[in-house]
Amino acid sequence: MPDLVYFPQQMFYQSFLPYCLVGLAAFLEGPITILTTGAAVSLGKLQALPALFALIIGNLTADFGWYSLGRFSRLEWLERLCIKAGIDLDDIKELEKNIHQHAPHLLFLSKLTVGLPIPTLITIGLHRVAISIWIGWLVLGELIKTSILAAIGFLFASGVQKVFNSVETVMFIITITILLISISIFYSRHHKGSMIRRQFNDSKNAQMNETIETKQSTLPQNDRGIVVIPACNEESHVAAVVQSALNNLPVLIVDDGSIDNTAQQSESAGAFVLKNPKNLGKGASLQSGFRYALEHGYNFAVTLDADGQHNPHEIPKFLQAYADSHSDLIIGSRNFSLMPPIRRLSNTLGTKIFSWAVGESIIDNQSGYRLISRRLMEILEGSDEQGFEFEVEMIVRCLLHSCKIQWVPIQTIYGGERSHIQPIRHGLRFIRACLKANRVLKNSS
């Protein structure tokens, strides 16, 4: 029997690839992978604890995928099918009630079988059963089933050794294929982003003329606006952004505790500058800018980033939309397909999750290129969101106060700029903001 104490001392120095393959195989096909992994442990090819951990993580990840498939689907199509099949909707409602009541036990029992967890998870997802109700039972069932099947594989190792070798080879080929595809997509998207950056720079002068004409012809004289740009350590980009934006509106830079020459570069380029005493976050900087706009009698503010990812020559798009509709919030909508793969994935998932949270189709909730009306700036006073989540709350407050939201298409620009986003930290805070938004909107309805 393998030494179970072996893992903590020596696993750090071994390759994680075999266990990644185990987790991936468990994600794709659970029972066979569990049996062959148990055999591999018996034959000394894998260590028990990390192998068990990889199996459980792979299977649970697949489970959440099936639940999400149901969770993000619409229940209406099922009701329409029931009507066509002659099933009484009252029976469906009774079934839904029973599913909510017995979901934990249904999942636990289905976990002890082969195949049944998939339809059970999809059904529970369709009926919007909260994860907190059943997660414990799902994990318990997974632990029991994985332990039993792994033990069987361990005891009958010689009979499944050949099967394990075949699975290992196949999964290695799949892994190499995925890596090659990922590298290909990365270079393809990076090349497109660079081309967009060059096109932006080449067309700067022509767009500047068009910008001035649009500003003069569309915006009523009694509507005064200002560009608010939060900036932190952006001395290499901020001057160019300010100079371009000044062709449309006055510019306010909120220096969020920079330790470089961001403030000096902004002032030299012609912007007003507010300085935070230390780094407070994007949300706090935007709120400072909005307070300045309200105190100085501006009717709206346009916000954009200081790193060059937003083309200031597109400000007239927002001015035109505001002149036509006087929407309280106008958001620049980006083309996700032109983003680097990781950002494309995070923005797509973030938009889907947020749309679910607020019960509305939100095209792009994470774009910082926006126009905010005076009314919305007043509504946002007193917000306790200091970071990137403030932009999420902005949309939630709009929905709560029945403000009009509008989107305008903007360029999707990615070059060599440095992102201030910390994936794990900001990802968790984004999820918290989405759950908070869902709770607040439900309580208000």
N, C-alpha and C positions, 0 to 999 in steps of 0.2 A: 504493500500500500504506500502511495506517495506521502512524503513528509509534509503535513499541512502547515508546519511552521516555516517552511522554506520560502513562502511568498514574501513576507515582510522584509527579510534580510536580503534576498538576492533578486527578487523580481525587478527591482529598480534597474539592475544592470543588464537585464535581458531585453530582447526585442518585444515590443508590444504588438507587432504585426500578427502573430498567430491569434491573439485574443481579439484583435480588431476583425480578423476574418471570421472568428467564431460569432462575434456579435452581429456582423453583417449577414452571415448565414442564418442565424436565428431570426433575424428580422425578415428574411425572405421565406424561410421554411423552418418552423419551430421543432416539431417532434423528432424528425430525422437528425437534425443538428444536435439536439440534446443527447440522443442515443450515441451518436458517433463521438461526441465530445466526452461523454462518460467513458467510452472505450479508450479514447486518447489519454485520458487521465490515468486509467488503469495500466496502459502501456508505457507510461512515463513521458509521453510527448507533450503534455500540458500539466500545469499546476492546478490543483483542485479549486482553490478559492478564487483566483482571477478568472478561471474558466467559468465557474458558476456565476460570478458577477457579470461577465460578458453575455452569458446566455440570458440572464434575467433582464439586463438592459436592452438587449436586442429584441426580445419578445415584448417587453412593455412598450418600447418605442413603436413597434408594429401595432400594438393594441391601441395606442393613442392615435395612430394614423387612421385606423378603422372608425374610432369614435369621432374623430374630426370629420371624416367623410359624411357621417350622418349629421353631425352638429352643424356643419355649414351648408347642408342641403335644406330644401324647403319641404315642410310637412304637407303643403297644399297638394302636391302632385300625388301623394299617397291617398289623400282623401278623395281626389278625383277618380283614382283607380278603384277605390272601394265603392264609390257611387255607381261606376260603370259595371262593377261586378255584382251589384245588388246587395251590398253589405250595408246594414243600417249604421249611420254615423253615430248613433247613441252607443252602439256596441264598441265603436272605435274609441269614443271618449272614455268608456268604462275600461277598455284595454289600456289606454294611456294612463289612467289613474292607477291601475294595477302595476304597470311598468315602473312608475315613479315610486310606488310603495315597496316593490320587491326587487328593485334593480340590484342592490348589493348581493342578495342571495342568488339571483339569476346569474350574475357574473361569476360568482364563486363556483357555482355548480358547473357552469359552462367551461370554466377554466380546467376542470378535471376531465374534460372530453377533448376530442380532436375535431376541429372544424367549427364547433358551435360558438366559440367566443366571437368569431367574426360577425355573424348576423346579430348576435346579442349586443355587441358594442355599437354597431350601426343603428340598431333600433333605439338603444338608449340615447345615442347622439341625436337621432331624429326627434326624440321627445324631450330634448334639452334637459336631461337629468344632470344636476350639478356634479362635477367631478368629486367634490369633497364628500359626497354621500357614499360613493362606491369605491374610491381609490384603495382604501385599506383592504377590502375584501378581494379586490382584483390582485393586489400584491401578494396576499396570503395564498390565494389559489395558485398564482404563478410559482411561488416558492415550493408549494407541495408538489405540483405537477413536475416542475423541473427537477426536484430532488428525486422523485420516484423514477422518472425516465433516465436521469443520469446514473442512478444506482443500477438500473437494468443494463445500461450500456457498459457500466464498470464491471459488472459480474460476468457479462458475456462478451468480453472485449475481443476475443479471437474471432468471433463470428462477424463482427462489424468492422474489423481493422481495414479490410479492403475498401469498404464503403467510405470510411473516414478519409483514406488516402485520395479517393476520387473526389470527394467533396472539397478537400483542401486544395487540390490542383485546380478545380473549377473556380473556387472562390479567389484563388490567386490570380487567375486569368481575368476574372471580373474586376478585381481591384485595379490591376494594371490598366485595363480598358477604361475604367472610370477616371483614373488619374490622367491618362492621355487626352480624354475628351475634355476634362476640366482645364488642362493646360491650353488646349486648342481654343476653348471658349474665352479664357482669360486674355490670351493674346489678341483674339479677334475683337473683343470689346475694348481693350486698351487702345488698339489701333484706331477704332472708330472714335473714341473719346479724344485722342490727339488730333484727329482730322477736324472734329467739331471745334476744338480750341483754335486751330489755325484759321478755320473759316470765320470764326468770331473776330479774330484780330485783323484779318484781311478786309472785312467788310465794315470796319469801325467808322471810317470817315463818311461813307455813304449813308449809314444808318443814323449818324449824328444829324445830318441835314433833315432827314425824314422825321427824326424825333422832335426837332424844334418846330417844324411846321405842324405836327400833330398836336403838340402842347398848346400852341397858340389858337388852334381852330376848334378844339373840342371842349376844353375845360372852362366852365363859367367863371367870370371874374370874381364872384363872391365866394368861390370855393378855394380856400387856401390849403395847400398840402406841404408836407415835409417828408424827406427821406430819412428814416431812422436806421442806422447800421450799427449793430453791436460788433465790437472787434476786440480780439485778444491776441496780441503778438502777431499782428499782420502787417508789419512795416513794409514788407516787400510787395504787397498787393493793394493796400488801402488807398494810396494816392491815386492810382489809375481808376479805381472804382469811384472815388469821390469826384474826380474830374469829369468822368462820364455822366454820373448822376446829376451833377450841377447843371447840365444842359437842360434839365427838366424842372427841378425843384431845388430849394435849399436843402442842405444836407447836415444832419446831426450825427456825429460819431459818439457812441457810448463806449469809452475805453474801459474794458472790464479787467482792470488790474494788470495791464500789460507791463512787461519788464523790458521791452525794447522801445523803439522810437515810433510806435503806432500813433500816439497823440501828436507828436511833432509833425509827422508826415501828413496827418489828416488836416492839421491847421494850415500847413504850407499849401495844401491843395485847395483850401478855401472852405473847409467845413467848420461848423461849430463843434466843440468837443466838451463832453461831460466825462468825468473820470470817476470810476468806482474806486474806493480806497483799497480794495482787494478784489480778487476774482470771486464774483458772486453768482455767476451763471448767466446763461443767455436770457432766461425768463426775467431775472431781476434787471438786466440791462434794458430789455425791451420795455419793461414797466417804467424805468427811469425816463426813457425816451418818450413814452406816451404822456407821462406827467408834464414833461417839457412842452409837448405839442398842445396839451390842453391849456396849460398856463399861458401860452403865447397865442391862443386863439386859432389854432389850425383846425380845419374841418376834417382832415384825414391824414394818415401817415402811410407811407410805403416802406416796407421793411425788406431788406435783402442782406445777403452775407457779404463779408468783407474779403473773402478769399478768392473772388473771381469766378465762383461757380454760377453766379447769376449775372446775366448780361444787363447792365444798366440801360442800354439802348432800348430795352423792351418795356421800360416804364410807361411809355405812351399807350401800350396795350391796356394797362391797368387804369390809366386816366380815361381812356375811351370807354371802357366798361363801366367805370364809375359815373361818367357823364351821362351814359345811356340809361343806367339802372339805379344808381345810388345804392348799390348793395352795401351791406355793412361789412362784409368780409369777401374779398376777392383773392383767390389763391392761384398761384402759378402752378400749372399742372405739367409735370415732366413726363418724358417718354422713358419708362423703366427699361425698355429693351436696349437702350443706348448706354446703360450704366455698366460699370464693372460687375462681374457675376455676383460677388458677395453683397454689394450694395443693392443690386437688382433683387436678390432674394430677400434681403432684410426689408426693403421698401415695399415689396409685393406682399410679404407676410404681414408687415405692420399695417398696411392699408386694409387687408382682409380682416385682421383681428379688430381693428378700430371700427370698421364698418359694422361688424357683428355687435360690438359693444354699444354703439349708439343707435343701432337699428336703422341706419340710413346708408345709402351707397355713397361712400366718400372716395373721390377719385385719387386724391393725393393729400394725405393729412400731415406729411412730414416736410413738405416744401416750406422753406423760410421766406420765399419771395411772395409778399402779400400786400394788399391794401386794406387798411383798417379804418373804419369810419369813426368820427368823434363819438357817436353813440356807443359803439362797441368799446372804445377806449375807456369811456366812463363806466361801462358795465364791468370791465376787467380790473378796475381799481380795487385794491385790497386782496388780490389773488395771492395765495401762499405758495404757488409754484415758482421756483427760482431757476430751474434748469430748462432743458429742451421740452419738458412736459408742458410748459406754459403754452406752447403752440397747439398742443392737443386740447388743453383747457379752453383755448380761444374758440375752437369749434364747438365744444360742449356748451359754453355760455351762449353762443349764437343759437343753438338748438333750443336751449332752455327759454330764451327770450324771444323766440320766433323771429330772429334776425335773418335777413336774406344772405345766402352764401352763393358765390359764383366762382367758376373756374375759368382761367384763360390759359391757353397753351404757351409754354415757354421753352427755350432751348435747354437741352440737357448737356451740361458742360462738365467734363471731368478731365483734369490734367495732372499736374504734379503737386497739387495743393495738399496740405496736411489736414486730416480730419481731427476735430476736437471730440468726436464721439468715442466713448469707451464702451465697446460692444456689450460686455456682460453687465456692467453697472447701469448703463443707460437702457439696455434691453429690459432688465428687471424693473426699472423705474417706469418704463413705457407700459409694461404689462400692468403694473400697479395703477397707472393713470387710466388705462382702459377699463379695468375692473371698477375703479372709482366712477368713471363716466357712466358705465352701465348701471351701477347702483343709483347714482344721482338721477339719471333720466327715468329709471323705473319708478323711483319714489315720487317724481314730479308728475307722472302720468296718472 
